[in-house]
């Protein structure tokens, strides 16, 4: 099964969850959190980073 992880989707998820908890994060903070989350998933071997032919 292929699973695609989109850091923009991660950032949106964290934004919604943080707002529910009373926080209002800045966009740059969300981008950093999304990148850290992605790196964490790779480090824990939950996902593998692959590049498709359309990415540069």
KEMARVO-41299 format. One record per residue (C-alpha): y, z, x; residue in one letter. Coordinates in steps of 0.1 Angstrom, whole numbers, plus 5000, padded with zeros to 4 digits. Last residue first. Example, Ala and Ser with C-alpha at 12.3 -4.5 7.8 and 13.67 -1.06 7.14 Angstrom:
BEGIN
498950715137S495550785123A
// end
This chain:
BEGIN
518649085125X516649145094X515148855075X511848835095X510949185085X511349485108X508849765107X509450135110X506250335103X506150605077X504750955073X504150965110X506051295112X508551145136X508950835113X509751055083X512151265103X513950955116X514450835079X515751185070X518151185099X519450845089X519850955053X521651265064X523951065086X524750825059X525451115035X527851275060X529750945064X530050915026X531651255023X529651535006X530751704974X528652014970X528152194937X524352194935X524151894912X526551724936X524151784964X521251624945X523251324934X524551264970X521051324985X519551054962X522350814970X521950865007X518150805004X518750484985X521150365012X518550465038X516050235021X512350325025X509850055015X506350155008X503449915013X500050005000X
// end
